Amino acid sequence: MLEHGGRLLQAALKYRIEPAQWLDLSTGIAPFTLPLPAIDASAWQRLPETEDGLEAAARDYYQASELLPLAGSQAAIQALPRLRGRSRVGVLSPCYGEHAHAWRRAGHDLVECAEGAIRRALDRLDVLVVVNPNNPTGRLIEVQQLLHWHARLAERGGWLVVDEAFIDCTPEHSLAAESHRPGLIVLRSFGKFFGLAGARLGFALAERDLLTCLQRELGPWTLSGPSRLLGRSLLADVAAQQVQRAALLSAGERLAELLRQHGLAPLGGCALFHWLLHEQAAQLFDFCARRGILLRLYRNPLGLRFGLPGDEAGWQRLDAALLAWNEENP
C-alpha cells in the first residue's frame, strides 16, 4: 500500500493531538461542499440500479458521450492494467503514485518519464499515463499537446490515459469531450471538486467497447445506491457548481499569495492545492504537524503539497504557523 494524504487518525496518534483539533491540508480535496440532497431510505434498502439518471447527469456535466461510474477513479487506475497484454507503459512523473504502482504490479514494463522525454519515448510506448493538472506539481499540459500524443499512440493501438482528478475548476483544459476517440481514456474524480471524497465516486470516459470491458472486469454494483443519488443531484446542480468553482479558484489564489508572503513561493499548483519544493520540507512538515496542521510530504522530489483551509480560522492558523517557522528558521 502506498502512502496517501488524509491519514488524519494516524497523525493524531503519532503527534498525540485529538483528530478534531487538526487542520488537515494534506488531501487536495475541496474543504467545503455543495448543499447536499436528501437521500431516500430506499437507497439504503435496495441494490443500486443504473436507471436512476446518474449516467445522464454525468454525461451532461462532463460533455462526454460514453462513461462508466466507478467507486472513485482509483477503481479504474487499478483495473485498466488488467485489460491489456504485457505492454510498455510510460508514466509522466512525478505524479500520483498509484498509476505506476498499478501498471507495474500487473506485470507491464514501466518507464517513468519527464515531460521533456515524452517526444523521444512515445514511439516505444504502448500506453502513456498523464495526470493533468499534475498531482502534486500542478503542471497543466495543453489539450492540443495531449491530442498529438494520443494520435501517435492510437496509430499503433496504444492508449493515452489522462487522469483529470483536479481539472473541474478549469474545465476548458479537459479532454472529456474528446474521450470517444479510440485509445483515449479520461478519468474523473467526483470527490475532489465537490468535497465529498467519502462518497467514493468517479468516472471513466472512453469509447463504449473499452468501457464494456472495464465494466466486466469490475463486476456489478460498483457504487452504492446513496452515492449514485448524491452524484446525480450534484452533477446536475449547475448554479451550485458555479459558486463552488469561484470559491475554490479564489481560495487557490489566496493560498499561493499566503505562501509567497512567507517566502515559500509555490513552484506550481491548481485551485485545490499548491506545491512547494523545499530542502527542509520534512522539517516544515513536522513543525506544522506539532501544531496540528497536516500537510502532504513527498520524498522524491522533496517537497510539500498544501491544500486549502476551509474557514477563516484555518487560514489564520496556517498564517501563524508559517510566521513562527520563519522566526525559528531565519
C-alpha positions as CSV (number, residue, x, y, z in Angstrom):
1,M,0.0,0.0,0.0
2,L,1.3,3.4,-1.0
3,E,1.1,6.4,1.4
4,H,-1.6,9.0,0.7
5,G,-2.8,12.2,2.1
6,G,-5.7,12.3,4.6
7,R,-4.2,9.9,7.1
8,L,-5.5,12.1,9.9
9,L,-6.1,9.4,12.5
10,Q,-2.5,8.1,12.0
11,A,-1.2,11.6,12.5
12,A,-3.3,12.1,15.6
13,L,-1.8,9.0,17.2
14,K,1.7,10.0,16.3
15,Y,1.6,13.6,17.5
16,R,-0.9,12.9,20.3
17,I,-3.3,15.6,19.1
18,E,-7.1,14.8,19.0
19,P,-8.4,14.4,15.5
20,A,-10.9,17.3,15.9
21,Q,-8.1,19.7,16.7
22,W,-6.3,19.2,13.4
23,L,-6.3,21.4,10.3
24,D,-6.0,18.8,7.5
25,L,-4.4,20.3,4.4
26,S,-3.0,17.0,3.2
27,T,-5.5,15.9,0.6
28,G,-6.2,18.4,-2.1
29,I,-9.9,17.9,-1.6
30,A,-12.3,20.9,-1.5
31,P,-12.8,21.8,2.2
32,F,-16.4,22.8,1.6
33,T,-19.2,21.1,-0.2
34,L,-22.3,21.9,-2.2
35,P,-25.7,21.7,-0.5
36,L,-26.4,18.0,0.0
37,P,-29.7,16.4,-1.2
38,A,-31.9,14.3,1.0
39,I,-31.3,10.6,0.4
40,D,-34.4,8.5,0.4
41,A,-34.3,5.5,2.8
42,S,-34.9,3.1,-0.2
43,A,-31.4,3.9,-1.4
44,W,-30.1,2.1,1.6
45,Q,-32.5,-0.8,1.4
46,R,-32.2,-1.8,-2.3
47,L,-29.4,-2.9,-4.5
48,P,-28.2,0.0,-6.8
49,E,-29.8,0.3,-10.2
50,T,-28.5,2.0,-13.3
51,E,-31.7,3.6,-14.4
52,D,-31.6,6.3,-11.8
53,G,-30.3,9.1,-14.0
54,L,-26.7,9.3,-12.8
55,E,-25.1,8.4,-16.1
56,A,-27.2,11.1,-17.9
57,A,-26.3,13.8,-15.4
58,A,-22.6,12.8,-15.6
59,R,-22.7,12.9,-19.5
60,D,-24.1,16.4,-19.3
61,Y,-21.6,17.6,-16.7
62,Y,-18.5,16.1,-18.5
63,Q,-19.8,16.7,-22.0
64,A,-18.9,13.1,-22.8
65,S,-20.8,10.7,-25.0
66,E,-19.9,7.5,-23.0
67,L,-18.8,7.0,-19.4
68,L,-18.8,4.4,-16.6
69,P,-19.4,5.3,-13.0
70,L,-16.8,3.9,-10.6
71,A,-16.1,3.6,-6.9
72,G,-13.7,6.5,-7.3
73,S,-11.3,6.9,-10.2
74,Q,-8.9,4.7,-8.2
75,A,-11.0,1.7,-9.3
76,A,-10.1,2.3,-12.9
77,I,-6.5,3.0,-12.1
78,Q,-6.2,-0.5,-10.6
79,A,-8.3,-2.3,-13.3
80,L,-7.1,-0.7,-16.6
81,P,-3.7,-2.5,-16.5
82,R,-5.6,-5.8,-16.5
83,L,-7.3,-5.1,-19.8
84,R,-4.0,-5.2,-21.8
85,G,-1.4,-7.8,-22.5
86,R,2.1,-7.0,-21.4
87,S,2.8,-3.5,-22.7
88,R,5.5,-0.9,-22.4
89,V,3.9,1.9,-20.3
90,G,5.2,5.4,-19.8
91,V,4.0,7.4,-16.7
92,L,4.7,11.1,-16.8
93,S,6.4,11.6,-13.4
94,P,6.4,12.7,-10.7
95,C,2.7,12.1,-10.3
96,Y,0.1,10.3,-8.3
97,G,2.0,7.1,-7.3
98,E,-0.9,4.6,-7.8
99,H,-0.6,4.8,-11.6
100,A,2.9,3.4,-11.8
101,H,2.2,1.0,-9.0
102,A,-0.8,-0.5,-10.7
103,W,0.8,-1.0,-14.1
104,R,4.0,-2.4,-12.6
105,R,2.0,-4.8,-10.3
106,A,0.1,-6.1,-13.4
107,G,3.4,-7.1,-15.0
108,H,3.9,-4.4,-17.6
109,D,7.2,-2.8,-18.5
110,L,7.1,0.6,-16.8
111,V,9.1,3.7,-17.7
112,E,8.7,6.9,-15.6
113,C,9.3,9.8,-18.0
114,A,9.9,13.5,-17.5
115,E,7.8,15.7,-19.8
116,G,10.8,16.6,-22.0
117,A,11.5,12.9,-22.7
118,I,8.0,12.1,-23.9
119,R,8.5,13.1,-27.6
120,R,11.5,10.7,-27.9
121,A,10.0,7.9,-25.9
122,L,6.5,7.9,-27.5
123,D,7.2,5.6,-30.4
124,R,8.5,2.9,-28.0
125,L,5.4,3.1,-25.7
126,D,2.1,1.2,-25.9
127,V,0.5,3.3,-23.1
128,L,1.2,6.8,-21.8
129,V,-0.3,7.9,-18.5
130,V,-0.6,11.6,-17.7
131,V,-2.1,13.3,-14.7
132,N,-3.5,16.7,-15.8
133,P,-3.2,19.0,-13.9
134,N,-0.4,17.0,-12.3
135,N,-0.6,15.9,-8.7
136,P,1.5,17.1,-6.9
137,T,3.2,19.7,-9.1
138,G,0.1,21.3,-10.6
139,R,1.6,21.3,-14.1
140,L,-1.0,21.6,-16.8
141,I,-0.5,20.2,-20.3
142,E,-2.4,21.8,-23.2
143,V,-5.2,19.9,-24.9
144,Q,-3.5,20.0,-28.3
145,Q,-0.3,18.5,-27.0
146,L,-2.2,15.7,-25.4
147,L,-4.2,15.0,-28.5
148,H,-1.0,14.9,-30.5
149,W,0.4,12.3,-28.1
150,H,-2.8,10.4,-28.3
151,A,-2.8,10.3,-32.1
152,R,0.7,8.9,-32.3
153,L,-0.2,6.1,-29.7
154,A,-3.6,5.3,-31.3
155,E,-1.9,4.7,-34.7
156,R,-0.5,1.5,-33.2
157,G,-3.4,0.6,-31.0
158,G,-2.0,2.3,-28.0
159,W,-3.7,4.2,-25.2
160,L,-3.4,7.6,-23.7
161,V,-4.7,7.6,-20.1
162,V,-5.4,11.1,-18.7
163,D,-6.2,11.4,-15.0
164,E,-8.2,14.7,-14.6
165,A,-8.9,14.4,-10.9
166,F,-8.2,18.1,-10.3
167,I,-9.4,19.7,-13.5
168,D,-13.0,20.7,-12.5
169,C,-12.1,24.3,-11.8
170,T,-10.6,24.7,-15.3
171,P,-12.9,22.5,-17.5
172,E,-11.6,24.3,-20.6
173,H,-8.5,22.2,-20.3
174,S,-10.3,18.9,-20.2
175,L,-10.2,16.1,-22.8
176,A,-13.6,14.8,-21.7
177,A,-15.4,15.9,-24.9
178,E,-12.8,14.0,-26.9
179,S,-13.0,10.8,-24.9
180,H,-14.9,9.0,-27.6
181,R,-11.7,8.7,-29.6
182,P,-10.3,5.1,-29.7
183,G,-7.4,4.7,-27.3
184,L,-8.2,7.8,-25.2
185,I,-9.2,7.2,-21.6
186,V,-10.1,10.1,-19.3
187,L,-10.5,9.5,-15.6
188,R,-12.5,12.0,-13.5
189,S,-12.9,12.3,-9.7
190,F,-16.1,13.4,-8.1
191,G,-14.8,13.8,-4.6
192,K,-12.1,16.4,-5.1
193,F,-14.1,19.3,-6.6
194,F,-17.4,18.5,-4.8
195,G,-15.6,18.0,-1.4
196,L,-17.1,14.5,-0.9
197,A,-14.3,12.0,-1.1
198,G,-16.1,9.7,1.2
199,A,-18.8,9.1,-1.5
200,R,-16.2,7.1,-3.4
201,L,-17.5,8.2,-6.8
202,G,-15.6,8.7,-10.1
203,F,-15.9,8.1,-13.8
204,A,-14.0,6.6,-16.7
205,L,-14.7,8.3,-20.0
206,A,-13.8,6.3,-23.2
207,E,-15.2,4.6,-26.2
208,R,-18.0,2.2,-25.5
209,D,-16.2,-1.1,-26.2
210,L,-13.4,-0.3,-23.8
211,L,-15.9,0.7,-21.1
212,T,-17.7,-2.5,-21.6
213,C,-14.5,-4.4,-20.9
214,L,-13.8,-2.3,-17.9
215,Q,-17.3,-2.9,-16.5
216,R,-16.9,-6.6,-16.9
217,E,-13.6,-6.5,-15.1
218,L,-15.1,-4.6,-12.2
219,G,-18.3,-6.5,-11.9
220,P,-21.8,-5.4,-10.7
221,W,-22.7,-2.9,-8.1
222,T,-19.5,-0.9,-8.0
223,L,-21.3,2.0,-6.4
224,S,-23.7,2.3,-3.5
225,G,-27.2,3.5,-4.1
226,P,-26.8,6.6,-1.9
227,S,-23.6,7.6,-3.8
228,R,-25.4,7.3,-7.1
229,L,-28.2,9.5,-5.9
230,L,-25.8,12.0,-4.4
231,G,-23.8,12.2,-7.6
232,R,-26.9,12.6,-9.8
233,S,-28.1,15.5,-7.8
234,L,-24.9,17.5,-7.5
235,L,-23.7,16.8,-11.1
236,A,-27.0,18.4,-12.3
237,D,-26.8,21.5,-10.0
238,V,-25.1,24.0,-12.3
239,A,-25.7,27.0,-10.2
240,A,-24.1,25.4,-7.1
241,Q,-21.2,24.3,-9.2
242,Q,-20.5,27.8,-10.4
243,V,-20.4,29.0,-6.8
244,Q,-18.1,26.2,-5.8
245,R,-15.8,26.8,-8.7
246,A,-15.5,30.5,-8.0
247,A,-14.9,29.9,-4.3
248,L,-12.1,27.3,-5.0
249,L,-10.4,29.5,-7.6
250,S,-10.3,32.4,-5.1
251,A,-9.1,30.2,-2.3
252,G,-6.3,28.8,-4.5
253,E,-5.1,32.3,-5.3
254,R,-5.2,33.2,-1.7
255,L,-3.1,30.2,-0.7
256,A,-0.5,30.9,-3.3
257,E,-0.2,34.5,-2.1
258,L,0.0,33.4,1.6
259,L,2.8,31.1,0.8
260,R,4.7,33.8,-1.1
261,Q,4.3,36.2,1.8
262,H,6.2,33.8,4.0
263,G,9.0,33.3,1.5
264,L,7.6,29.9,0.4
265,A,6.6,30.7,-3.2
266,P,4.9,27.6,-4.7
267,L,6.5,26.1,-7.8
268,G,3.1,25.1,-9.1
269,G,-0.4,24.2,-8.2
270,C,-4.1,24.5,-9.1
271,A,-7.2,25.7,-7.4
272,L,-7.2,22.9,-4.9
273,F,-3.6,22.8,-3.8
274,H,-0.1,24.3,-4.2
275,W,3.3,22.6,-4.5
276,L,6.4,23.7,-2.7
277,L,9.9,22.3,-3.3
278,H,12.0,22.9,-0.2
279,E,15.2,21.4,1.1
280,Q,13.7,21.5,4.6
281,A,10.4,20.0,3.6
282,A,10.5,17.2,6.2
283,Q,11.3,19.7,9.0
284,L,8.5,22.1,7.9
285,F,6.1,19.2,7.7
286,D,7.0,18.1,11.3
287,F,6.9,21.7,12.5
288,C,3.3,22.2,11.3
289,A,2.2,18.7,12.5
290,R,3.3,19.5,16.0
291,R,0.9,22.4,15.8
292,G,-1.9,20.2,14.5
293,I,-1.6,21.2,10.8
294,L,-1.3,18.2,8.4
295,L,0.5,18.8,5.1
296,R,1.4,16.2,2.4
297,L,5.1,15.4,2.4
298,Y,6.8,14.0,-0.7
299,R,10.3,12.4,-0.6
300,N,11.2,12.3,-4.3
301,P,11.3,15.1,-5.2
302,L,11.5,16.5,-1.7
303,G,8.5,18.8,-1.3
304,L,5.2,19.7,0.3
305,R,1.7,20.0,-1.0
306,F,-0.6,22.5,0.7
307,G,-4.4,22.0,0.5
308,L,-7.0,24.7,1.2
309,P,-8.2,25.8,4.7
310,G,-11.9,25.6,4.9
311,D,-12.6,28.6,7.1
312,E,-11.1,31.9,8.3
313,A,-9.8,30.3,11.5
314,G,-7.9,27.8,9.4
315,W,-6.4,30.5,7.3
316,Q,-5.2,32.4,10.4
317,R,-3.8,29.2,11.9
318,L,-1.7,28.4,8.8
319,D,-0.5,32.0,8.6
320,A,0.6,31.9,12.3
321,A,2.4,28.6,11.8
322,L,4.3,29.8,8.8
323,L,5.2,33.0,10.6
324,A,6.5,31.0,13.6
325,W,8.5,28.8,11.2
326,N,10.3,31.8,9.7
327,E,11.0,33.2,13.1
328,E,12.7,30.0,14.1
329,N,14.4,29.5,10.8
330,P,15.5,32.9,9.7
